[in-house]
Amino acid sequence: MEFSESLKKNEDFRNVYRNGVSRANRQLILYQIANGTERNRLGISVSKKVGNSVVRHRMARLIRESYRLNESDFSRGYDIVVVVRSSAVKLDYFGMEKSLIHLAKLHNIYRK
C-alpha cells in the first residue's frame, strides 16, 4: 500500500473506537479519525463469531485488497478501523469492495 500502513497497536484501535466516528452497513462497521499525518493507517477487526481462522483471514484479505486497489481514491490522514460483521461471510470480492466504498463515502473520505 503506497499511502498507507497497518494499524497494529491495541491502544491505537481503542483510540479510534473511543474518539472516532462510526458508520455501518449490513456487512461492515467503519470507524475513522484524523491522525494528523499524510498517511492512512488501516486496521481490520474480525471476531471469532464470524467464523474459524480460515474464514476470518479471508475476510481480512478481501478488505485489505479492496482498500489497496482503491487507495488512491481515499482521502489521506486518517486512522481507519474496519469491523467485519458475520453477514459478510457470504460476500465475494466485489461485494466487499462495494460495501467498503459505500461506508467510505458516508464518512466523506472517498473522493471519486
C-alpha positions in Angstrom: 0.0 0.0 0.0 1.6 3.2 -1.2 0.0 5.8 1.0 -1.0 3.6 4.0 0.3 1.4 6.7 -1.3 -1.0 9.2 -2.8 -0.1 12.5 -1.4 -2.7 14.9 -1.3 -1.5 18.5 -4.2 -2.1 20.8 -4.1 1.5 22.1 -4.4 2.8 18.6 -7.5 0.7 18.0 -9.0 1.8 21.3 -8.3 5.5 20.4 -10.2 5.1 17.1 -13.1 3.3 18.9 -13.4 5.9 21.6 -12.8 9.1 19.8 -13.6 8.2 16.2 -16.8 8.5 14.2 -18.5 5.3 13.0 -20.9 4.3 10.2 -22.2 0.9 9.5 -24.0 -1.2 6.9 -25.1 -4.8 7.0 -21.6 -6.2 6.4 -19.1 -3.8 7.9 -18.6 -1.1 10.5 -16.1 1.6 9.7 -14.5 3.9 12.3 -12.4 6.8 11.3 -10.5 9.6 13.0 -8.0 12.1 11.7 -4.4 11.2 12.6 -2.5 14.4 11.6 -0.2 12.8 9.1 -0.2 12.4 5.3 -0.7 8.7 5.6 -3.7 6.5 6.3 -3.5 3.7 8.8 -5.8 0.7 8.2 -6.9 -1.7 11.0 -9.1 -4.7 10.4 -11.0 -6.5 13.2 -12.7 -9.8 12.6 -14.3 -11.5 15.6 -14.4 -15.2 16.2 -18.1 -15.0 15.9 -17.6 -14.5 12.2 -16.1 -18.0 11.7 -13.0 -20.1 12.0 -9.5 -18.8 11.3 -9.7 -19.5 7.6 -12.9 -17.5 7.2 -11.6 -14.6 9.4 -8.4 -14.4 7.4 -10.3 -14.5 4.1 -12.4 -11.5 5.2 -9.3 -9.6 6.3 -7.6 -10.3 2.9 -10.7 -9.2 1.0 -10.8 -5.9 2.9 -7.1 -5.3 2.6 -7.2 -5.9 -1.2 -10.3 -3.8 -1.7 -8.6 -0.9 0.1 -5.3 -1.4 -1.7 -6.9 -1.2 -5.2 -8.9 1.9 -4.3 -6.3 3.5 -2.0 -5.6 6.4 -4.4 -9.3 7.5 -4.1 -9.3 7.7 -0.3 -8.5 11.0 1.5 -5.2 10.8 3.4 -4.5 11.5 7.0 -6.9 9.1 8.7 -6.9 6.1 11.1 -9.5 3.7 9.7 -10.7 0.6 11.5 -13.0 -1.8 9.7 -15.0 -4.3 11.8 -16.5 -7.3 9.9 -20.0 -8.5 10.7 -20.9 -12.1 10.4 -23.2 -11.4 7.4 -20.1 -10.5 5.4 -19.1 -14.2 5.2 -21.1 -14.7 2.1 -19.6 -11.8 0.2 -17.2 -12.1 -2.7 -14.5 -9.6 -3.5 -16.8 -7.3 -5.4 -19.4 -7.2 -2.7 -16.8 -6.5 -0.1 -15.4 -3.7 -2.2 -18.8 -2.2 -2.8 -19.5 -2.3 1.0 -16.2 -0.7 1.9 -16.6 2.1 -0.6 -20.2 2.8 0.5 -19.0 3.3 4.1 -16.1 5.5 3.0 -18.5 7.7 1.0 -20.7 8.0 4.1 -17.6 9.2 6.0 -16.6 11.6 3.2 -13.2 10.0 2.9 -13.7 8.6 -0.6 -13.0 11.2 -3.3 -14.2 9.5 -6.5 
